[in-house]
C-alpha cells in the first residue's frame, strides 16, 4: 500500500506536482462549508447538544483518547453523554448500529469497539451522523452527544467544536489533499471553539498521552508495569495513524524494540500474528481489539490516557454552561448559518 506520509511531511518538491488537485480540493471544501453556513445544504439539529471532536489532517492525532477524556469530564460535571462515530473500516451492511464491548471490529471498526469498552457510554456508529445521533438519543436517554472525528460532517449541527492538532508534526507541508495531509485549510481552526495540541509547543491547551500498565491479550485480567520490560528486547506492533509516536513512547520508557508498523486500521490475520513467533509483543490498544482472537500469553497491549491541564477543564466547563440541556430553558449556542430543525424520519 502506498504511503504518502513522506511526501506530506517531507518531500515538498514532489508534493508540488499535485498542487492543482490540492487547490481544487481546498476550493471544494470551502464551497461545501459555505453552502452549509448559508443554508443551501441542510444541517440538522438534534434534541440534545452536540460536541464534535476532530482534526484538519488525515491520520491519527489522538482523537480517541481525547474523546474518552471528554466523556469522563462530561460525566464528572453531571452530563450523560453518548458517543457517535463513523465506524471507519467496518464492513457491516446495516447502519447505524449500536456498538458494545464485544462487537466485531471487522463489522463496526476498531476504534468504536475500543471506545465502547473504555467509555462505558452508549456508542452508535454509521456514516450518517444524524441517523446515528437519533439512534443514540433513542436508546440511551443521553443529554449530550459526543461526535468522534466529526469536524467535517456538517450535516450534523454542532454546539461545540474541539479541534485536535498534532503539535509535533503540525500540518505537514501545509497543502490540502492529495498534495498534503489537510482535509480543510488551516484557517478553519479559527472557527473552532477550542483547539488542543498533542505534544509540541502549540498556542493552546496541551494534551499528553500517558501510558498505563501492560494488559495481557490472552488473559486481560493479568497486568504488569511497563517498567518491568525496561532493557528487554520486544517486538513493537502498531497499526495506527502515526506508528512512530508509539515506538518512541516505548523507547522513552527504556524498552529495546524491533519496529513492526502496519497501515492504520489494518485487519490482522492469523498469519500476521504467527509471523511474530514467540517473542514478547507489545502493541497499541487499538491493535489489540483486532488481535485478541489470535492472542498468546506473550502478547501485551499498552493503554494510554489523555491528560490535559486544569486550564483546559475550566475552558471546557465554561463552554458547557452555554449548552441547552433537554427540558431546560437556557439558550443554546447558535452557530452561523445553521438551521435549527426538529427530528425527521429517514
Secondary structure as GFF3:
##gff-version 3
##sequence-region A 1 346
A	DSSP	alpha_helix	5	8	.	.	.	ID=ss1
A	DSSP	alpha_helix	12	16	.	.	.	ID=ss2
A	DSSP	alpha_helix	19	37	.	.	.	ID=ss3
A	DSSP	beta_strand	49	54	.	.	.	ID=ss4
A	DSSP	alpha_helix	63	76	.	.	.	ID=ss5
A	DSSP	beta_strand	81	85	.	.	.	ID=ss6
A	DSSP	beta_strand	97	99	.	.	.	ID=ss7
A	DSSP	alpha_helix	105	108	.	.	.	ID=ss8
A	DSSP	alpha_helix	110	119	.	.	.	ID=ss9
A	DSSP	beta_strand	123	125	.	.	.	ID=ss10
A	DSSP	alpha_helix	129	140	.	.	.	ID=ss11
A	DSSP	beta_strand	144	148	.	.	.	ID=ss12
A	DSSP	beta_strand	160	166	.	.	.	ID=ss13
A	DSSP	three_ten_helix	186	191	.	.	.	ID=ss14
A	DSSP	beta_strand	194	198	.	.	.	ID=ss15
A	DSSP	beta_strand	205	216	.	.	.	ID=ss16
A	DSSP	beta_strand	223	224	.	.	.	ID=ss17
A	DSSP	three_ten_helix	226	229	.	.	.	ID=ss18
A	DSSP	beta_strand	233	238	.	.	.	ID=ss19
A	DSSP	alpha_helix	243	252	.	.	.	ID=ss20
A	DSSP	beta_strand	256	261	.	.	.	ID=ss21
A	DSSP	alpha_helix	270	274	.	.	.	ID=ss22
A	DSSP	beta_strand	281	284	.	.	.	ID=ss23
A	DSSP	alpha_helix	285	291	.	.	.	ID=ss24
A	DSSP	three_ten_helix	292	294	.	.	.	ID=ss25
A	DSSP	beta_strand	299	308	.	.	.	ID=ss26
A	DSSP	alpha_helix	310	320	.	.	.	ID=ss27
###
